[in-house]
């Protein structure tokens, strides 16, 4: 690839997406031999991994090896990095240097630098006036418009004007959505949700649901999304939304890979479908006594008796209830949803059943135990009564079935954000009880498999993978679609990766995006897995 001004403009358009640009950055990095640009990409990737010391090292290498726009972009990144590291003196020093050179930059370089400097100017106690005359071009970008709206919203928060701030956060979110900037989309929804939750908890639930959907659609790293998950949990609990228990179970299942999530769970207990008998602890004892005025003489309580107690007193989910009550309520919720979904399933086309199953299977973090040969025969034969009987055998399988039959209208929920009468529509709220995080991940595979060929062969090869290979391959498949937006540079696969795309009709561009979303050492594993499908 030839490095010229047009190419650098494309690079700036790409990196405006932040860490979401990783597949294109990896693809371009693989094609160039320009040392300064390679250092610049290493700087960005180190920053995205929060390895700030490495990022500083690469930034200084860029500055020492080029006098082009890349040098000023590297200085801009240094300002941000030192600011995050609380080294404000160093950040101010580079801010002054970059401010002096701003007139030498092209408009397309200014559009990424000036908004960032503006956001930092007040924090660093720097004069921004001198930069205003260069600021016209950046306001044309939707992502910069989102930044401006978020800035206005934060100012309103400091004045205690939470409803007005909410409107600005939503406006910013819509700009970020038009640009398709995942981090900006979720940042806006998170702020809107958090600051409106105590003023209007119902309103906060709609934005929290959208936020949950987008975290599943765009992100794999739970450490990155942990603050957003905290907001979602907080709001669902405020609204006594029983689906919060499903989200807690997701977080628990992710603990193996992301142990830091323990902080997020705190003392909250996650649902456990395998409990047959509960210890009658003090909290549960007094709760039952308060409702029934009866003193129990036993040390334990089986699930059947507890369920009868819940039904007798017509209990519905409340966050303040003992865990044992909430756990049984959640199981009852799953069972009720399962019965509702049976009706939908009976109307489903037989040919769609294997795809629905596979889309759901890939979406889950902790997959239910299935005897592979048995489940494959079952779903491909398509005997609906036998499938229903199979999935009704336990709560884990019923939960899987519910996700399999769940859907979500993103458009309807976005429309709810504009409803100021507070009689919000429930359409699109996934009232069938599905988990929005998983529904989003499932939709990625639905989109990828829209025109799939050799599907049965694909499924058979998939179930021959090891658990570790499956985990990596699931991410690869999701990334093929989540990164599929209109990029200035279009990646194409080569060799066996291209053969894989063609054989299964999954789209060459999409497969390339999924492939390059992994680093070069990780791509070796993808190569080995894809080999098994050819």
N, C-alpha and C positions, 0 to 999 in steps of 0.2 A: 504493500500500500504506500502511495506517495504522500508525504507529509507536506501539505500546502495550506494556504489560508482557508480554502473551502473545507478541507479535511478537518482543520482545527475548529471551524464553526460547527461541524457535525459533532465533534467530540464534546464541545461545550453544550450543545443541545442534548447530548446523551447523558452527561454527568449531572445535568440539572435534576435528574431523577434520583440523585443520591445513590445509596447502596442498591437500589432496584436496577441500576444500570449494569450490574455485575456480569450478566452473560455477554453483553456487547463489549464491555471492557476486556473480558477474557478472550473473546473472539478476535478483537483488534490487536490485542497484545500478542496473540499467537501469529499474527500476520506481519508485524512490523519489526524493523531492526533499529529504529531510532532510539538511542539510549536515553535521552531526556524524557521522551514520552513514556518509555518503559518505567523509568524512575517515578514519573508522575502517577502512573497507574498503581505502582507499588505503594506510593504515598496514600492514595485514596483507599486502597484495600486495607492498609494498616489502620487507617482512621476508622473505617467501617467496622473493623474488628476490635476497636478501642485499644489498639496497641499504639499508644501515642508516641512512645519513644522511637519506635521504628518509623512512624510517620514523619517525625521531625528529621530523622536521619535521611530519609528519601527526599523530603522537601529541600533540604540543604544541598543534596546532590543535584536536584533539578536546577536550583538557583546557580550552582557553580558550573553547570554544563550548557546553559543556554541563555540567550538574551531575548528570546521571543516572548509571546503572550504566556507561554507555559511558566516562565519565571514569576510573573505577577500572580498567576493562578496559584502557584506553590506558596508564595508569600501570603496570599489570602487564606489559604488553608492553615498556615502557621499561626495567623492571628486567631482563627477559630480554635485551634488546638491549644495554644497557650492560655486562651481565655477559659477553656474547659478545665485546664489544669490549674486554674487560679493564679497563673503567673501573669498578672495584668501589666506589670512593667514591661515585660518582653513583648506582650501583645500590643501595647501602645507604641512601642518603638517601631515595630513593623507596620503598624497602622499608618504612622506618619510617613514612612518610606513609600508605602503603596499609594497614599493620597497624593504625593508629589508626582507619581508616575501615571496617574489616572488619565490624564489628557492624551497620553500616547497609546492608550488602549482602544481597540475597535469597539463599536457599539455592542456587538454580540458578546464580547468579553465582559463589558461593563454590566450587562444584564444579569450576570451571575454574581458579580463582585459587589456592585453598589447596594443592592438590597441587604446583603449580609453586613456590609459596613454600616449601613444605616441602623440596623438592629443592634449593632455593637457600640455605636457611637456614644449613646447615653450611658451604657454600662461602663465604658472605658473613659467617660468624661472627656470625649473628643468632639471637636467642632465638625459638624456635618455640612454646614452651609456651603463650603467651597465645592462640595460634590453635587449639589442640587442641579447645577446647570447641565450635568451629564446624565441626569436621571430619567429622561423621557422614554428611552427605548425599553427599559426593563419593565415598565408598567404594562407593556403589551403581553407579557407572559402570564398565563393563568396561575402558575405556581407563585409568581411574585405578587399577583393580585391576592392570592390566598394569604401570603405572609403579611400583606398590608392590612387585610381584614382581621387577621388574628392579633395584630399589633393594636388595632383600634379596640378590639374586644378586651384585651388585657388592661387597657387604659380605663375602660368602663368598669371593669371589675374593681379597680382601685378606688372607684367612686361609689361602689356598692350598687351599681345599676346592672343587676344580674340578668334580667329579661332582655335588655338591650344588648348586653354582651353575648348572650345566647344567639341572638339574631345574626350578629357579626361572625360568630364562630361557624354558624350554619352557612352563611354566605361564603366564607373562606373554604369550608368543606366542599361546597358546590364548585368553586373555582378549581380546587385541587382534583375533584372528580373529573372535570372536563379535561384537565391536563393528564389525569391518570397517574398521580403521584401518591403511592400507597402510604408512605409515612406521613405525608401532609394530610391525607384523607383521614387517617386514624387519629392524628394529633388534634385536628379540629373537632371531630366527634367526641373524643375523650374529654377535651376541655368543656365543650357544650354540655356534655352529660354530667360531669363532675360539679360544675358551678350552678346548674339549674336543679340538681337533685333535691335540695332542701326547700326550694321555692315551689317546685312542681315535680313531684316524684314520678307521676304518670308520664309527663313529657320526657323526663329523663330516661324512662324505660324504652321509648321508641328509638332514641339515639343510641342507647346501650345495645339494643338488639342489632342495629345496623353495624355498630362497632364490633360486636361479636362476629357477625357475618364476614366483615372485611379482614379481621385478624385471621380467620380460617382461610380466606381466599388468597391472601397475599403473603402470609408469613409462616415460617417453620420454627424459628428460634424463639422459644418460650421466654428466655431471658430478655429478649428485645421487647416482647409484648406484655411483660409481667405487670407493668403499671396500668396498662389498658385493661387487663384481666381483673385487676384489683378494683377498678372503677365499675366494671360490669357486675362483678360479684356484689359490690356495695349497693348498687342500684336495684339489682334483682332482689336482694334481701330486704331493702326498704319497701319494695312492692309486694313482698311475700310471694314472689314468683317461684314456684316449685322447681322450675327448670334450672335454677341456680345449682341444684344438687347434681345435675348432669354435668355442669361446667366444673364443679369441684372434683368429680370423678375423672374428668379429662386431665385436670392438673395433677391429680394423684398418679395417674398412669404415665404422665410425662416426667415424674420425679427421677426415674432411673437415668434418663439422659440429662435432665436439668435439675440437679439436687437443690439448687438455690431456691427453687419454688416452695420449699418448706416454709419459708418466711411468709409467703403469700397465703398458704393454708392456715398457718398459725395453729390455733386449737380447734379449728373447724373440722368436724368429722365428715368424711366422704361416704357416699352410699355403699352399702355392702349387701349384695344379693344373697349371700350364702348363709347368713345368720338364721338359725332355726329356733334359737332360744336366747332370750335376753336376761341378763342379770338384773334383778330388781334393785337398782341403786336408789339412793335417797331422792335424787331429783325426779326419777320416774315414779317412785312410790308416792311422793307428795303431789305430783301432777295428777295421778289417778285418783288419789284420795280427795283432792280438791273438786274434781269433776263428779265423782261417784259417791263421795262421803263413806266409802268402804275402806276398811283397813285390810290390806292383803297380808296373809300369813306365810306366803311362800318366799323363797329366795330367788326365784326366777319366773319368767313368764314366756310361754311359747308364742310364736308368731300368729297362730290361729286365734288365740284368746285376745291378743293385742289388737288384731284386725277387727274382731267383734266389738271391742271397746271403742275403737275409732268410729266404726259405723253406727254404733248405738248413740253416740253423742254428736254425730255429724261433723266431725273435725275436718277442717281444711288446713292446708299448710300455713304455718307461721314460723318465722325464723326463731322465735323465742321458745318453741316447743323442745322437749328433750329429743336427743338424737334418735332414740328408739321409735318415737312417734313419727318423726320426719322420715326415717328410713322406710317404715311401713307405708306411709302416705305416698312416698315416691314409687314403691313397688305397685301400689294400687293405681297410681297415675299411669305407670307403664302398661299395666294390664288393661286399663280402660282405653288407652290410646291404641293398644294392639287390636282390641275388638273393633274399634273404629276403622283401623287401617285394613282389616280383613275385607271389609266391603270394597274399599278402593282396589285392593289387590285382585279381588275376583273380577273386577272390570278391566284389569290390566291385560294388554296383549301378551300372549304366551311367549312370543319371540323376544319381548323386552326383558323377561325375567332374568336371564343370565347376565345381561348388562347391568340391570339394577343391583343385582347381587355383587358383581365385581366392583362397581363404582363405590358401593358402601364399604366393602371389604378393604379397599385401598385407603379409604378415608380415615379408618380407625387407627388409633395409636396402639391400644391393646386389643388384639383381635380375639374373638371368642374361639374356643376350641371346636373345630369341625373335623370329622374324619374326611379327608380330602376326596377319596374315591366316592364316598357316599354322597357328599354334598354336590359334587360335580354331576353325578348321575341324576340327582334329584332336580337340580335347576335346569339342566339341559332337556330332561324329559318333560318338565313343565306341568306335572300333575299338581294342580293348585291345592287340592285337599290334603295331599301328602306333605306338601311344602308348609302349609299352615300348621298341620299337626307337628311337624318337625320343629318349627320355630316357637311353638307354644310350650315346649318342654321345660324351659326355665326362663328366668327374667333376663339373663344375659342375651339369650337368643331373641326374646321378645323386643328388647331394646334395639338390637341389630335390625330387626324387621321394621320397627318404627322409623329408624333413620332411613332405611331402604325406601320407605313409602312417603317420606317427608319431602316437602318442597318449600320454597320461600320466594315471595315477590319483592325483590329489592326495590323495584319502581314504586309499588304501592306504599311501601314504608317511607321512601323518600318524600312522596306526596304528603304523607302525614305530618312531615316537619312543617308544612305551610298551613296546617289546619289550626287556626287560632281560637276556635270555638270550644276546644277541649273535648268535643264529642268525637274523638279520633276513631277512624275506621280500624277494624281489627283485621281486615283483609291483608294478607301478606305477612301476618304476624306468626305464621307457622303454628296456628292454634291446635294442630294435630300433635303437638308435643315434641316435635323434632328438635334436635340440638343444632343451632344455627352455625356453630363452628364446624361441625361435621358436614352439614348440608352444603356449606360453601366449598369444602374440600371435595365433596362428591360431585358438585357441579363442574369442577375443573375437569374431571375424568369424563363426565357426560359430554362436555364440549369436545374433548380430545377424540372421543370414540364416535363422533357424529357420522363419519363415513368409513368406519373401520372395516377392513377385509380380514379374512382368516381368523375370525374372533375366537372360535373354539380352540384352534391350535395355539393362539396367544394365551388363553386361559390355562391350558394344560401345561405349557412351558412355565407360566407364572407360578403355578402351584408346585413345581419341581424346584423352585428356588429355596435357599435356606432362609431362616427368619431374618438374618442380617442383610442378605441380598434383597429380600422383599422390602425391608425398611428403606434402603437406599433407592431402590427402583420406584417405590411409591412416590418419593420426593421428586425424582426425575420426571415421572409422568405428570405430576401436578405442575412442576415448573415449566413444562412445555407450553401450558396454556396461560399461567399467571403472568409470564413475561411476554406474552404475545400481544404487543401493542405496536403502533406504527413508529418504528425506529428509523433514524436517518440512514443507518447502515443495516443492510439485511444479511444475516449470517446464513450460510448453507453448509450442510454436513458433507463429509467425504467418506469414501470406503464403506465399511460395514454399517456405520451409523446411517448413511444414505440408503443402503440396501434395506435396513430395518424400517425406515420411514416409508419406503416404496412398498415393501412387502405387505405392511399392515395398513397402508393408506392413512397415515397419521399426520402428513404434512411435513415437508422437508424443513421449512423455516422453524416450525414449532419444535421439531426434534432437535434442531441445532441449538435453539434457545435453551431447551432443557439440558442438553449436553454441556454447553458452555456456562451454565449456571454453577457448575462444579469447577473447582480448581484443577490444574493439570494432573496432580497426583491422584485426585479423586476420580478423574475421568478414566483412569486405568481400570478401576472397578466397574464403571459403567460399560466400558469396552467388553470386559469379561462377561458381564450379565447379558448384554445384547447379543453376544456370540451364541448364547444358548437359545435364542429365539430364531436363529437363521438356519 
